[in-house]
Amino acid sequence: MQNPWLRKTIKVIGLIGFSISIIAITFNILRDIYGPDQKKILERLKREFAKIDRLANTSIVSEHYITAIDKTSIEITYSTPCTDEEIQDYYDGELKRNGWVLVGQRKIYDWGRDLGGKVVTYNKLDLVVGIQYSGDRKGYGWAYSIYIKPKR
């Protein structure tokens, strides 16, 4: 029969080992998610986004910079009195001037309702830019948003 003190010591050592393992695993996961590679990707996205001149007569509503595996991206939302057509004409020329290629366009719905919103997507090398137009939702305080992210 084993000594009770020895049994408790073995349990404590096992618990400490288990805790260290959990901490190490968590550290490795967080390092991968928020590590230097994602920061480099975000810096590249910022440089590419900065090359796109903003449409005149707009103001920024919100900015989101996300750094995480498979989610690293930038999205900036704007308000403007310009129509969707004026916005699309401007950015179509601006993006093509910067080497972006139109990929497609699709309608978006708000809880199943078609309010005239759409997303127009462009590619350049291994990056994607999308411009989402609010359509009839301009009353919500935004007219369009631009996002940039790596292709997945």
N, C-alpha and C positions, 0 to 999 in steps of 0.2 A: 504494500500500500504506500502511495506517495505521501510526502509531507504536504499538509495544507498550504503552508507558506510557499512551497515550490509550485503548486498548482496555480495560486494567485499570481505569482511572478510570471509564469508562462502565459496566463491570460492577459496580463498587463502588457507584456512584450508583444504578444500577438495583436492586441488592440493598437499599440503604438505603430507597429509595422503596417497594419491595415490603414491607419490614419495617414501615415507618410505616403502610402501608395495612392490613396485618394487625392491627396494634395498634389502629388507629382502628375497624376493623370489630368487633373483640373488645370494645372499650370501649362501643360503641353497643349491642351485643347485651346485655352485662352491665347497662348502664344501664336497658334496657327490662325485663330480667328482674327485677332487684333495685331498680328505681328508685322514686321517690317515689310513683307511682300505686299500686304494690303495697303499700307501707307504709301508705298511706291506707286501702286496702282492708282490710289486716290490723287497723288501729286500729278501723275500723268493725265488723269481725267481733268484736273483743274487747269493744266496747261492747255489742253485741247479745247476746253470750254471757253477759256479766255480768248481764243482766236475767233470766236463767234461774236460779231458785233451785235449789240442789243438793238432792237427796233426802237426808233425814237418815240418819245411820248409814252413811255412805259414806266411803271414803278414796280419794285420788287415787293411781293406779298409775303413770301416765305422762302427760306433756303434750307435744304437738307443735304448733309454730307454724311454718308454711311460708309463705315469701314468694317467689313466682315466678309468672311469667305462666301463667295457666290452672291454677295449682296452689295459689294462696294460700288457706290454710285453717287451722283450728284443730281439733285433736282431743284430747280428754281422756278417759282411760280410768280407770274406777273399780272398786273392789271393794266388795261389800256382802253381808250375809247375806240381804237381801230377795230374794224370788222375781222372776222375769221379769214376772209379772202385776202385782205390786206396783209394780215400777219403771215399767212401761208405764202403769198407771193414774195414777201420780203425774205423770209427764212429759206425758202426754196432757192433763191438766188444766192443768199449769203452762205448757205451750207455747200452748195455746188462750187462756189468760189473757193471754198476751203477743202475741196477734194471729197466731199461726202456724196454718196450715190443714193438716190431715192430707191427704197426697197418696196414700200407699200403703204397702204392706208386702210384703216378699218374703223368702223363705227364703234362708239362706246355707248353704253346704256347706264342709266341711273335707276337702279332698282327695277330693271326691265323696261323702263320708259326711254324712248328715243327722244332726246332733247337736243339733237343736232350736234352732239359732241363727237369728236373723232381723234384718232392718233395717226400721225404721219411719221413713218420710220425711215431712217437713213443709216447706211453703213459706211465705215471707213476702216480699212484693214481689219483689226479685231475688235473694233468698237461699234457701239450702236448709239444713235441719238434719236430720241422720240420727242415729238411736239404734240402735246395734248391740248385740244381746243375745247373750251367749255361749252360752246354752242349756246343754248338758251339759259345756261346756268351762270351767265355773267353777273346776275344779281347776287350771286353768292360771294362776290368780292374778288373774283379772279377771271381772267380772260383766257390765259394759256399758261402752260408750264413746259419747260424743256428739261429732259433728263439725258444723262450720258452714262453709259456703263459698258463693261466688257461684254462681248458676245458670250453666250453660254451654250 
